[in-house]
Amino acid sequence: LQTEFSEQTLQIRSLTEDRAGNIWMATGDGLVKMRNDGSNPRLYRIPSPQKQIHLSDLIFVYADSSGVIWLGSNGTGLYQFNPFTERFKLIETLRTPNGELPRVSKIVPDNKGKYWMSTSLGLVHFDPLTSQAEWYVNHPGDPNSLGSTVLYLSLIHI
């Protein structure tokens, strides 16, 4: 990798293996795919409609059982990557009413086919089939709400 990519790409923050045995890495410069023997590395960047916005600063990657690659970004939301079409899709349902997108730092599947995500805006229970999101956030004065809305790192195990 060192001879192939920039220093920013070498900032590997998360990795996962898909059912075909490919290794996917979330980096500071995009998504890297390579075979499990280290051969054929390839960098994918999320296309940005505005050149000054860097969307490919990724924090977390997860390969689901259907082959979809899920990407948590650093303040630009959650993305799906289809490895067959090589296209990214922003999950718009995680956008707040004021247009803000969260930093998504962890994605964990549950036993019902949904995902739990820790984000900078709260805990999210997400249905990948419908793209519906249920938010859990801090409500000051409510002892039954989250203690903090900001969840940068989560040790969720389901």
C-alpha positions in Angstrom: 0.0 0.0 0.0 2.8 2.5 0.8 3.9 2.6 -2.8 0.4 2.8 -4.2 -1.4 5.4 -2.1 -1.0 8.7 -0.3 -0.2 9.1 3.4 -3.8 10.1 4.0 -5.0 6.8 2.4 -2.7 4.9 4.8 -4.8 6.1 7.7 -6.8 2.9 8.0 -9.6 3.5 10.6 -11.6 0.3 10.1 -11.7 -2.8 8.0 -14.0 -5.6 7.1 -14.0 -8.7 4.9 -16.9 -9.4 2.5 -18.3 -12.9 1.7 -16.0 -13.1 -1.4 -12.9 -12.7 0.8 -12.1 -9.1 -0.2 -10.8 -6.7 2.4 -12.4 -3.3 2.6 -10.8 -0.4 4.5 -12.2 2.9 5.6 -9.4 5.5 5.3 -8.9 9.2 5.6 -9.0 9.4 1.8 -11.7 7.0 0.8 -12.6 3.3 0.6 -9.8 0.8 -0.3 -10.6 -2.7 -1.6 -8.0 -5.5 -2.0 -7.9 -9.2 -2.1 -7.2 -11.0 1.2 -3.7 -11.8 -0.1 -3.0 -8.0 -0.4 -3.1 -8.0 -4.2 -5.0 -5.6 -6.5 -5.6 -2.7 -4.1 -8.0 -0.1 -5.4 -9.1 3.3 -4.0 -12.7 4.5 -4.3 -13.6 8.1 -3.4 -17.1 9.4 -2.8 -17.9 11.9 -5.6 -18.5 15.5 -4.3 -20.8 18.0 -6.0 -18.6 20.7 -4.6 -14.8 20.4 -5.1 -14.0 22.0 -1.7 -15.9 19.4 0.3 -14.0 16.2 1.0 -16.6 13.4 1.4 -14.2 10.5 1.4 -13.0 10.9 5.0 -14.3 7.6 6.3 -14.3 6.3 9.8 -16.1 2.9 9.6 -16.8 0.2 7.1 -19.1 -2.8 7.3 -19.8 -5.5 4.7 -23.3 -7.0 5.1 -24.4 -10.5 4.1 -25.9 -9.3 0.8 -22.6 -7.8 -0.4 -23.4 -4.1 0.3 -20.6 -2.1 1.9 -21.8 0.4 4.5 -19.6 3.4 5.3 -19.6 5.8 8.2 -18.1 9.1 7.4 -16.6 12.0 9.3 -19.5 14.4 9.4 -21.1 13.6 6.0 -23.4 10.8 7.0 -23.9 7.2 6.1 -23.2 5.8 2.7 -23.9 2.5 0.9 -21.4 1.3 -1.7 -22.5 -1.2 -4.3 -19.3 -3.1 -5.3 -21.0 -4.4 -8.5 -21.9 -1.0 -9.9 -19.2 0.8 -7.9 -21.6 3.6 -6.9 -22.1 5.3 -3.6 -25.5 6.3 -2.2 -25.9 8.8 0.6 -28.6 7.7 3.1 -30.7 10.8 3.3 -32.9 9.6 6.1 -30.1 10.3 8.6 -30.2 14.0 7.7 -31.6 16.2 10.5 -34.4 18.7 9.8 -31.8 21.5 9.6 -29.8 19.5 7.0 -27.0 18.3 9.2 -25.5 14.9 8.6 -23.8 13.0 11.5 -20.4 11.5 11.9 -21.1 7.7 11.9 -18.5 5.9 13.9 -19.8 2.4 14.4 -22.4 0.1 12.7 -23.5 -3.1 14.4 -26.2 -5.5 13.0 -28.8 -6.9 15.4 -30.6 -10.2 15.1 -33.6 -8.7 13.4 -31.7 -7.5 10.3 -31.4 -3.9 11.5 -28.4 -1.8 12.4 -27.4 0.1 15.5 -25.2 3.1 14.8 -23.3 5.4 17.1 -23.1 8.9 15.7 -22.2 12.4 16.6 -25.9 13.2 16.9 -27.1 10.2 18.9 -27.7 6.5 18.7 -29.6 5.3 15.6 -31.6 2.2 15.0 -31.7 1.8 11.2 -33.6 -0.5 8.9 -31.5 -1.1 5.8 -34.5 -2.3 3.8 -36.7 0.8 4.3 -33.9 3.3 5.2 -36.0 4.3 8.2 -34.1 5.6 11.2 -35.1 5.8 14.8 -33.0 8.3 16.8 -32.1 8.1 20.5 -30.8 11.3 21.9 -30.2 13.2 25.1 -33.2 15.1 26.4 -32.0 17.3 29.3 -33.9 16.6 32.4 -35.2 13.2 31.1 -33.5 10.4 33.1 -34.7 7.9 30.5 -32.8 9.5 27.6 -29.2 9.0 26.6 -26.7 10.6 28.9 -25.0 12.3 26.0 -26.1 12.8 22.4 -22.6 12.6 21.1 -21.4 9.0 20.6 -18.0 9.1 18.9 -17.0 5.5 19.8 -19.3 2.8 20.9 -18.7 -0.7 22.2 -22.0 -2.0 21.1 -22.1 -5.8 20.9 -25.5 -7.4 20.1 
